[in-house]
Amino acid sequence: MKIKIHEGEIHLKKWEPSVNSGAAPIVMLHDSLGSVELWRDFPEILANELSRTVFAYDRLGFGKSDARDELPSKEFVEEESITFFPQIKEKLSLNKYVLFGHSVGGGMAINIASRDTDCLAVITVSAQAFVEDLTANGIREAKKMFEQPGQIERLEKWHGSKAKWVLHAWTDVWLSDEFKNWSLEPAISNVQCPVLAIHGDRDEYGSKAFPEFISTRTGSNAEMLIIKDCGHMPHKEKTNEVIRAAKEFLKNVA
């Protein structure tokens, strides 16, 4: 489905569980190269296992949402919580909700929760909390890989003609001098809802310093889960562990 916000049309998908508990829905926020379709079957599994409605949307410029002309600003993580998500929340008539954010989507989830008490809980997966050398080096390696013949076509499958924009929106911003001091620090202490920070011990884009930062600096109850033998995609690599952790974490969240 498409929803109209001031800046353009946003592609969004909804999954209803076979048995709905009536608990607050989950809104999923994708990573730097992600899209609704790249979540694969995980949202459906999440919906059915947790008995909650699940929404996922393509950020403007990504997937099946409208294109953007300019690259995101250096404040794009914060801007998702200020400019874009509030409009999506209004269009979906969300009163209470839970956020599930992967990678930079996790940082966006923290920022949204810091500004909106209607967010009842946050689950971050492989979220960056600041820019580590490991983060920058991983992005440089990915940038080199996408320069190889045929690689950009992998992104075109999900983002169409927007693929090069999506790649530059990631690499150009994250590797810029202006972004190197970015951090969740300004927002995280304002988060008042429970937070679960999930991280793979072999994440190629960040060390366990990220989930440690998130779990120790929120203004609320927070916990950390390090998944063994797992990289940057725990929800794909260790689906059952992530589902089990999410179910336990949200069991008392209405």
C-alpha positions in Angstrom: 0.0 0.0 0.0 1.0 3.6 -0.4 0.6 6.4 2.0 1.0 10.1 1.2 3.2 12.3 3.3 4.2 15.9 2.6 7.5 14.9 0.9 6.0 12.1 -1.3 4.5 8.7 -1.3 5.7 6.0 1.1 5.4 2.3 0.4 4.2 0.3 3.4 3.2 -3.2 4.1 1.1 -4.7 6.9 1.1 -8.3 8.3 -1.7 -9.5 10.4 -1.1 -12.6 12.7 -3.4 -15.6 12.4 -4.4 -14.9 16.1 -4.1 -11.2 17.1 -3.6 -10.5 20.8 -4.6 -6.9 20.4 -1.3 -5.8 21.8 0.5 -2.7 20.4 1.6 -3.2 16.8 5.3 -3.4 15.8 6.8 -0.9 13.3 9.9 -2.1 11.5 12.7 0.3 10.4 15.1 -0.9 7.8 18.9 -0.6 7.4 21.0 1.6 5.0 20.5 -0.5 2.0 17.2 -2.0 3.1 13.6 -2.1 2.0 10.3 -3.7 2.9 11.0 -6.6 0.6 14.5 -7.2 2.0 12.9 -8.2 5.3 11.9 -11.3 3.4 9.6 -13.5 5.5 10.7 -12.2 8.9 7.8 -9.7 9.4 5.3 -12.5 8.8 7.1 -14.8 11.3 7.3 -11.9 13.8 3.6 -11.2 13.5 2.5 -14.8 14.0 5.0 -15.6 16.7 4.2 -12.5 18.8 0.5 -12.3 17.8 0.9 -8.6 16.9 0.2 -6.6 13.8 3.5 -5.7 12.0 4.1 -2.7 9.7 7.2 -2.0 7.7 7.8 0.9 5.3 10.4 2.0 2.7 12.0 5.3 3.8 11.7 8.0 1.2 14.2 7.3 -1.6 14.2 3.5 -0.9 12.4 0.5 -2.3 9.1 1.3 -3.7 8.7 4.7 -2.1 9.2 7.9 -4.1 12.7 9.0 -5.1 14.7 11.8 -3.6 16.8 14.2 -5.5 19.3 15.2 -2.7 21.2 12.9 -0.5 20.1 12.7 3.1 21.6 15.4 5.4 24.1 14.6 8.1 21.2 14.7 10.5 19.2 12.1 8.7 18.9 9.7 11.6 17.3 12.4 13.8 15.2 13.7 10.9 13.4 10.4 10.5 12.1 10.9 14.0 11.2 14.5 13.5 10.0 14.8 9.9 9.0 11.5 8.5 7.9 9.0 11.2 5.4 11.4 12.8 3.5 11.7 9.5 3.5 7.9 9.0 2.3 7.4 12.6 -0.6 9.8 11.9 -1.5 8.1 8.6 -1.6 4.7 10.4 -3.6 6.1 13.3 -1.1 4.6 15.7 -1.8 5.3 19.4 0.7 2.9 21.0 3.4 1.0 19.2 6.7 -1.0 19.4 9.7 -0.3 17.2 12.0 -2.9 15.7 15.0 -1.3 14.0 17.8 -2.9 12.1 21.2 -1.2 11.8 20.7 2.5 11.2 17.0 1.7 11.6 17.8 0.9 15.2 19.3 4.4 15.7 16.2 5.9 14.2 14.1 3.8 16.6 16.0 5.2 19.6 15.5 8.8 18.3 11.8 8.2 17.7 11.4 6.8 21.2 13.3 9.7 22.7 10.6 12.0 21.3 7.4 10.0 21.6 6.0 8.5 24.7 3.5 6.5 22.6 6.4 4.2 21.8 6.1 1.4 24.4 9.3 -0.5 23.7 12.3 -0.6 21.3 14.2 -3.6 19.9 17.4 -2.7 18.1 19.2 -5.2 16.0 22.9 -4.5 15.0 22.3 -0.8 15.7 25.2 1.7 15.5 25.5 4.0 18.4 28.3 6.1 17.0 30.9 5.8 14.2 33.5 3.2 15.0 36.6 2.5 12.8 35.0 -0.9 12.3 31.9 0.7 11.0 33.8 3.0 8.5 36.1 0.2 7.4 33.1 -2.1 6.7 31.4 0.6 4.7 34.6 1.2 2.7 34.8 -2.5 1.9 31.2 -2.6 0.8 31.7 0.5 -1.4 34.6 -1.3 -3.2 32.5 -4.3 -3.6 29.7 -2.4 -5.2 32.1 -0.9 -7.7 32.7 -4.3 -9.2 30.8 -5.2 -12.4 27.3 -6.4 -11.8 27.1 -5.5 -8.2 24.9 -2.4 -8.4 22.3 -4.6 -10.2 21.9 -6.4 -6.9 20.5 -3.2 -5.4 18.4 -2.4 -8.5 16.4 -5.6 -7.8 15.1 -3.9 -4.6 15.4 -0.2 -5.4 15.1 0.0 -9.1 16.5 3.2 -10.7 17.1 4.6 -7.2 19.9 2.0 -6.5 22.8 4.3 -7.0 21.2 7.0 -4.8 20.7 4.4 -2.1 24.3 3.4 -2.2 25.6 7.0 -2.1 23.1 7.8 0.6 24.9 5.2 2.7 28.5 5.5 1.8 28.8 9.2 1.1 27.1 10.3 4.3 28.6 7.7 6.7 32.2 8.3 5.4 31.9 12.1 5.4 34.0 14.2 7.8 30.8 15.9 9.0 29.3 12.5 10.1 32.2 11.0 11.9 31.2 12.5 15.3 27.6 11.4 15.0 26.3 9.6 18.1 23.0 8.5 19.8 24.2 10.5 22.8 21.8 13.5 22.3 18.8 11.3 22.2 19.3 8.1 24.2 19.0 9.4 27.8 15.5 10.7 26.8 14.2 7.2 26.0 11.8 6.2 28.8 10.5 2.8 27.4 12.2 -0.6 27.7 14.9 -1.3 25.2 16.5 -4.5 24.0 19.7 -4.2 22.0 20.5 -7.3 20.0 24.0 -7.7 18.4 25.9 -10.4 16.6 29.4 -11.1 18.0 30.8 -11.1 14.5 29.1 -8.0 13.2 31.2 -6.5 10.5 29.9 -3.0 11.0 30.3 -2.6 14.8 31.6 -4.1 18.0 29.6 -4.9 21.2 30.4 -1.4 22.3 27.3 -0.4 20.4 24.8 -2.6 22.3 26.7 -1.7 25.5 26.2 2.0 24.8 22.5 1.5 24.1 21.8 -0.7 27.0 23.6 1.4 29.6 22.7 4.9 28.5 18.9 4.8 28.0 16.8 6.5 30.6 14.8 3.4 31.1 15.1 -0.4 31.7 17.4 -1.8 28.9 19.1 -5.1 28.2 21.6 -6.4 25.8 21.7 -9.7 23.9 24.9 -10.8 22.1 24.3 -13.7 19.7 27.2 -16.0 19.1 28.5 -16.9 15.6 26.4 -14.1 14.1 27.1 -11.2 11.8 25.2 -8.0 10.9 21.9 -9.8 10.1 20.8 -11.6 13.3 17.1 -11.7 12.1 18.2 -13.7 9.1 21.2 -15.6 10.4 19.6 -16.5 13.8 15.9 -16.0 13.3 14.7 -18.3 16.1 17.0 -16.6 18.6 15.8 -13.2 17.7 12.1 -14.2 17.7 12.6 -15.9 21.1 14.3 -12.8 22.6 11.6 -10.5 21.2 8.8 -12.6 22.5 10.3 -12.7 26.0 11.1 -9.0 26.0 7.6 -8.0 24.9 5.6 -10.4 27.0 4.6 -7.7 29.4 4.3 -4.9 26.9 0.6 -4.2 26.2 
